Amino acid sequence: MANKSRISVVIDGKVFLLSGDGSETHMQRIASYVDGKIREIKKQDNYRKLSPEYRSMLLALNISDELFKLQDELSIFNEQHQDNEQELYKLKQEIVDKEMRIDTANKLVIEYKTKVNELQKRIIELETRSRFDETNK
């Protein structure tokens, strides 16, 4: 079992002892975040008039709102990433297809060059034979 970290943090002017599987740095970041959100909420008009229960609920709702917005952004990012991955796969397939066509075309060029060379040799043979036949007549 992993060792639990223990750390004292200050949230809303009060000291709390936190314990968890995360690092002390991680737990301090969370505590600082919550403390900042509380300070942010305290700036709102009528905060002092709210009951402690309502204050806690307001804090939870604000943090939850941020969480859901980030989850929505992450979902959109993941969809875009998936779309990009599919597009990349498609482009890679097109590259492979083009490379295969180029390879086939290069093989045909070599084949045609070989045939042209053979035909040129044949033309030279026929011309040489034709001249030889004309001189021997």
C-alpha positions as CSV (number, residue, x, y, z in Angstrom):
1,M,0.0,0.0,0.0
2,A,1.3,3.4,-0.9
3,N,2.5,5.8,1.8
4,K,0.0,8.5,2.6
5,S,1.3,12.1,2.6
6,R,0.3,14.3,5.5
7,I,0.4,18.1,5.3
8,S,-1.0,21.1,7.2
9,V,-2.7,23.6,5.0
10,V,-4.4,26.9,5.5
11,I,-7.9,27.4,4.0
12,D,-9.9,30.5,4.7
13,G,-7.6,31.4,7.6
14,K,-8.0,28.0,9.3
15,V,-5.3,25.2,9.6
16,F,-6.3,21.8,8.3
17,L,-4.4,18.6,8.4
18,L,-4.7,16.8,5.0
19,S,-3.8,13.2,4.4
20,G,-3.8,11.4,1.1
21,D,-2.1,9.4,-1.6
22,G,-1.0,12.5,-3.5
23,S,2.2,14.3,-3.0
24,E,2.4,17.1,-0.5
25,T,2.8,19.6,-3.4
26,H,-0.3,18.3,-5.0
27,M,-2.3,18.5,-1.8
28,Q,-1.0,22.1,-1.2
29,R,-2.1,23.1,-4.7
30,I,-5.6,21.8,-4.1
31,A,-5.8,23.6,-0.7
32,S,-4.5,26.8,-2.3
33,Y,-7.1,26.5,-5.1
34,V,-10.0,26.1,-2.6
35,D,-8.7,29.0,-0.5
36,G,-8.6,31.2,-3.6
37,K,-12.1,30.2,-4.6
38,I,-13.3,31.1,-1.0
39,R,-11.6,34.5,-1.2
40,E,-13.2,35.0,-4.7
41,I,-16.7,34.1,-3.4
42,K,-16.2,36.4,-0.3
43,K,-15.9,39.4,-2.7
44,Q,-19.5,38.8,-3.9
45,D,-22.2,41.1,-2.5
46,N,-24.3,39.6,0.3
47,Y,-21.7,36.8,1.0
48,R,-21.8,37.6,4.7
49,K,-25.6,37.4,4.8
50,L,-25.5,33.8,3.6
51,S,-25.6,30.9,6.0
52,P,-22.4,28.7,6.3
53,E,-24.3,25.9,4.7
54,Y,-25.2,28.1,1.7
55,R,-21.6,29.4,1.5
56,S,-20.4,25.8,1.3
57,M,-22.9,25.0,-1.4
58,L,-22.0,28.1,-3.4
59,L,-18.3,27.1,-3.2
60,A,-19.1,23.5,-4.3
61,L,-21.3,24.8,-7.1
62,N,-18.6,27.2,-8.4
63,I,-15.9,24.5,-8.3
64,S,-18.3,22.0,-9.9
65,D,-19.1,24.5,-12.7
66,E,-15.4,24.8,-13.5
67,L,-15.1,21.1,-13.4
68,F,-17.9,20.5,-15.9
69,K,-16.6,23.3,-18.2
70,L,-13.2,21.7,-18.2
71,Q,-14.7,18.3,-18.8
72,D,-16.6,19.7,-21.8
73,E,-13.4,21.3,-23.1
74,L,-11.6,18.0,-22.7
75,S,-14.3,16.2,-24.5
76,I,-14.2,18.6,-27.4
77,F,-10.4,18.3,-27.4
78,N,-10.6,14.5,-27.4
79,E,-13.0,14.6,-30.3
80,Q,-10.8,16.9,-32.2
81,H,-7.8,14.7,-31.4
82,Q,-9.7,11.7,-32.6
83,D,-10.7,13.5,-35.8
84,N,-7.0,14.6,-36.3
85,E,-5.9,11.0,-35.8
86,Q,-8.3,9.7,-38.4
87,E,-7.2,12.5,-40.8
88,L,-3.6,11.6,-40.2
89,Y,-4.3,7.9,-40.8
90,K,-6.1,8.8,-44.0
91,L,-3.2,11.0,-45.2
92,K,-0.7,8.2,-44.3
93,Q,-2.7,5.8,-46.4
94,E,-2.7,8.2,-49.3
95,I,1.0,8.6,-49.0
96,V,1.5,4.8,-49.0
97,D,-0.8,4.6,-52.0
98,K,1.1,7.3,-53.9
99,E,4.4,5.7,-53.0
100,M,3.2,2.4,-54.4
101,R,2.0,4.1,-57.6
102,I,5.4,5.9,-57.9
103,D,7.2,2.6,-57.3
104,T,5.0,0.9,-60.0
105,A,5.7,3.8,-62.4
106,N,9.4,3.7,-61.7
107,K,9.4,-0.1,-62.5
108,L,7.5,0.6,-65.7
109,V,10.1,3.3,-66.7
110,I,12.9,0.9,-66.1
111,E,11.0,-1.8,-68.1
112,Y,10.3,0.7,-71.0
113,K,14.0,1.9,-71.0
114,T,15.1,-1.7,-71.3
115,K,12.7,-2.3,-74.2
116,V,13.8,0.9,-75.9
117,N,17.4,-0.2,-75.6
118,E,16.6,-3.6,-77.0
119,L,14.7,-2.0,-79.9
120,Q,17.5,0.4,-80.5
121,K,19.9,-2.5,-80.7
122,R,17.6,-4.3,-83.0
123,I,17.3,-1.2,-85.2
124,I,21.1,-1.0,-85.4
125,E,21.3,-4.7,-86.2
126,L,18.7,-4.3,-89.0
127,E,20.4,-1.2,-90.4
128,T,23.8,-3.0,-90.3
129,R,22.4,-6.0,-92.0
130,S,20.6,-3.9,-94.5
131,R,23.8,-2.0,-95.4
132,F,25.7,-5.3,-95.6
133,D,23.1,-6.8,-97.9
134,E,23.2,-3.7,-100.1
135,T,27.0,-3.8,-100.4
136,N,26.9,-7.5,-101.2
137,K,24.5,-7.2,-104.0
